[in-house]
Amino acid sequence: MSSFNDAYNNDKQYKESLISRVITPDKHEAYEQAVDYTIEDMIGIMEAYKHGSISDEKEAQEQIRVFLEEYTVKLFNITKGK
């Protein structure tokens, strides 16, 4: 289990370091907002799947793909200063 924890901590430190280098303080609020919106979108997909509005796994995967693409574009725009 220790090797898992080490790998997890190393990965977490790498991601935090990368984010702090790319997302400058003036862009941090936009980044946090993008993360919050994406979490809301993902929860919406899970709820829709749970309640039957999204009827199958393939449809859920497509919705997740769309939201991840949107998140990626938001991140690109944030890093470019748009």
N, C-alpha and C positions, 0 to 999 in steps of 0.2 A: 504494500500500500504506500510505502514511503516513496517509491519511484513515481507512482501516480501523482502524489502530492507535489513532488519536486517538479515534475513536468508541468503540472497545472500552474504552479507558482511561477515558473520560468515563462510560460506562455502568457500568463496574466501580466507579468512585468514587461514583457516585450510589447504587448498590445498597449499598455498604459504609456510606455515610453514613446512608441510610434505616434499615438494619438496626441500626446503632449507636444511632440515636435511638429506635427502637421497642423493641428488645430491650435492656432495662436489665441491668446486671451481675448482679442477682439472678435474672434469667431466662435468662441466657446458657447455663447448663448444660442446661436444658430445651430450648432452641433447638438446641444442638449435638446433643443426643440425637435430636431430631426429624429433623434433617438426616441423621444417621447411619442411622436406621431407614429413611428414605425411600430413601437410596442403596442399602441392602441390598434393599429391596423392588424397586427398579428393576433391580438386577442379577439378582435372582431371576426377574423377567419375561424379561429377555434370555436367561438360561440356559434357562428353560423353552421359549422360542421356538426357541432354537438346537437343543435336544435333542428337539423335537417334542411336548413336553407341552402346549404351546399351539400349535394346528395352523394357525392363519391370522392374518393381520395384523389383521383386525377384532377377533378375540378378544384379541390383544395390546394393541390400542388401548383396549379396554374395561377391561382390567386396569390399564393405565397411568392411565386416567381415575379409576378407583376409588382407586388409591394417591395420586394428586394431590389428590383430594377429601379423603382422610384427612389428608394433610399440611397442607392448607389449614385444616382444622378444628383440628389440633394447633397451628398457628400462631395462630389466633384465640384458642384457649384459653390459650396462653402469654401473649399480649398482654393478655388479660383477667385474668390471674393465677390461672387455674384449674389 
